[in-house]
Amino acid sequence: MPLTVHQFPCLSDNYGFLVRDEASGKVACIDTPEAAAVLRELEDLGWDLDLILNTHWHPDHAGGNTDIKAITGCQIVGPAEVTRIAPLDREVKGGDVVELGETRFQVIETGGHTLGHVSYFDAADRIAFVGDTLFALGCGRLFEGTAEQMWDSLQRLVALPDETTVYCAHEYTASNARFALSVDDSPALKARADQIFAAREKGEWTVPTTIGLEKATNPFLRAALLAERVGAAGRPDAEAFGAVREAKDNFRG
């Protein structure tokens, strides 16, 4: 039976995700950006929480752990770095598997935004929760890791099937699209950007996305093709990616 994903906005630009394994009724929360919002959504759905699956330690991803666990009694699963702000019941790293009823989440190492960042991939349903590693038309800032580490992490994600549905944690897409258009003039990107701007004007969400769509239009995944545009012609792919990331950090459009 499939995995049901319930997405909801919280904080200023985060998305929260509650997922339910329909075979067992087991429920997990992907990150905890805002405890009150998570608890409200659980109550509205009539779901009982079994697991928290953290992608990384930042407060807008793990800040609700303690309060939610105190009320629901759930177990907290995540990379070791989460213990910087809250205890874990189970530590995971790339290559591990987390079971939610009959759903099996593969843990993928996706460090770069933070050193220990992980993503969770449900191969049966082709669904990935990628935290702040990959965004619609973007990727996370390199707060702790290197460009090479993040590039390697992104390659693990783009190796997933093209039809994989990707749930990223923030509504950054319009800003990402404006930057993308400054370094890439592909018709596919222009068409997608037009759709994004129209959707945001109507208040519509641009998350989730797919691996295939990101491979076709995301400038951070197309870094090798855009190297000359960002002054990195002839440099290794990871360095070209780093140049694109630096250009985005300095972009004021």
N, C-alpha and C positions, 0 to 999 in steps of 0.2 A: 504494500500500500504506500501511497506517496507521502512526502513531507509537505505539510502546510506551512507557509510563511506568512506571518502577519507583520507588516511594516507600518511604522508610525513615526511622525516627527517629534523631536524633543530638543531641549536647549535651543540655541539660536539657529543651528543649521545641521544638527545631527539627525540620523535616523536610528531608531531602535528596531530590533527584530526579535519576535517571538516565533519559535518553530515548534510544530507538533508532529510527532510520529504517529500517523493515523492508525497503524496496526496495534500500537500499545497504548496510545494516549499520553505518552511521555512528552514533556515539554521542556525546552531549553530557551534561554535568553542569550542572544549573541551580544556580548558586551552590556554594560550597565551605565549608559550616559547620564541617566536621570532616574533615581530610584522611584520617585513619586509617579512619574509617567509610566514606568514599567509596571508598577503595582496596580495602577489604574487600568491599564490595558488588560492585565491578567484578570482582574475582577470583571471587567466588561465582557471578556470572552468566556469567563467561567472555567479558566484553565488553572491547574495547579502546577507550580514550577518545580522541576526536578534538578536542572542543571543551569549554571551560568558558564558559558564558553567565552573566555576573554581572549582577544587577539593581542593586546599589549597593555602596558601599565598606565598609560596616560589617564588622568582623572575623568576626561569625558568618555572614557571607555571602561574603566574599572571603578570609578568613584562611587557607584551605587552598590558595590558588592556587599559591604558589611550590613547596610540597612536591609537590603533585599533578603539576604541569608537569615537575618534575625527574625524576619516576619514569615518567610516561607520554609525555612529549614533546608533549602536546596544545597547541593554540592557545588563548589566552585572549581573550575578546571581552567588552566591557562599556563602560559610560559612562566618560568621562574621569576622573571622581572616583575610580575604582578605583585609579588610579595613586598615590593617597595611601598605599596600603599594599602594592601589588604592580604590576609592569609589565603592560602590555597588548600583545597582538599586533595587535589591531584595536579602535579606538575607534568606538562607535556612539551614535546619538542617535535621537530620535523621527523616524519616517519611513523609517529604514533597513530593510534586509532582510538576514537572516542565513540562509544555506542550510546545511542538514545533510542531505546526500544529496539526496533529492527533496523533503524537507520545507523549507518556507519560513516562517521566523519573521519576522513584522512586529514591528518595534521601536516600542513606544508610550511616549511621554513621560509619566511618572507621578511627577513630582517632588512633594515635600511632606515626606515622611519624611526624605529627604535631597534636596538641590537637584537632583541629576542622576539620580535614580532612574528606571529604565526597566522596562518589562514586555515579555514576549515572547508573541506570539499566533500560533498555527498555525491559520490560517483553514480549511484543508482538513479538519482533524480537530476544529476548534472547541475548542481547548485553549489556555488562557492560564496563564502563570507570572507571578505578580504580586508576588513578593517580599514586602515589608512595606507595600505600599500598601493593599491590600484584604484583610481577613481574614473568615473566617466570622463574621458578626454584628459585625464590627469594622473598624477601619482603623488605619494606623500613626500613632504619635505624631508631632507636628510638631517634630522635632528641629532642622531647618534651614529648612524652608519655611514659608509662610504658610497660613492657612486657605483663602484664595482659590486659591492654587496647588494645594493638595490637593483642593479641591472640583472644580476644572477637571480634574485628573487622574482623579478618580473618575468624572466624566462621560464621559471617554474610554472607561473600562472598561465602564460601564453601557450604552454604545452598542453593545457587542458583542452578538451573538445571545444570547437568553435561555438557550438550551441549552448555551452555552459552559461547559465544565468548567474550574473555577478552582482552581489549585494555589497556595495561600498557604503561607508558610514557617514558621508556628508553630502550635502547638496551644494557642490562647488561647480557644477557643470557649466553654467553660463560664463563664469569667470575663466574657467579652463578653455572654453570655446574661443573667447576673445584672444587669449594668448595663442592658442593653436593656429588661428587664422593669421597671426603675425609671422609665423615661421613656416607655414604650409599652405600652399594654394591649390591643393587637390580638389577636384569637383566633389568627391565623396565627402570630404570634410565640410565644404561650403554648404552642401545640401543638409548635412546633419546639423550644422550650427544654426541654420535657418529654422529647423524644426525645434531645436532646443530653445532658442530665443522666443519663439512663438509659444511654446509650452510654458515657459517661465512667466511670460506676460499674463497667462491665464492661471497662474498659481499651481500648475501641474508639476508633479515630480518627474525627474529625469533618471531616477534610480528605480529598478535595477537596469543594468546593461548586459551585454554578452561579450564573451571572449572574442568572437569573430568580429563584432562591431568595433571593439577597441583595437584589434590588430589592424583593421582597415583605416582607422582615422585618428588614433591617439598618438600625438607627437612623441611621447616618451617611449612608445613601442616602435616608432618609425624613426628613431634617432639616427640610425645609420644612413637612411635616405635623406635626412635633413642636415647632415653634418656640415655641409658647405654653408648652409643658411645661418648656422650658429658659430661659424669660425672654427670648425673642427674637422675640416676635410682631411682625409687620409689617416685619421686617428682611429684607434681601436673602438669597437662599438661601445664599450663601457665608458670610454672618455667622451665619445659623441653624446651619449646619454647624459653624462655629467654636464656637458655644455648646454644641453637643452634645459636641464634642471636649473642651472645657474641663470639662464636667460629668463625662465619663468620666475625665479626668485626676485629678479630685478625688473620684471615687467610692471608697468604702471598703467596699462591700457584699460 
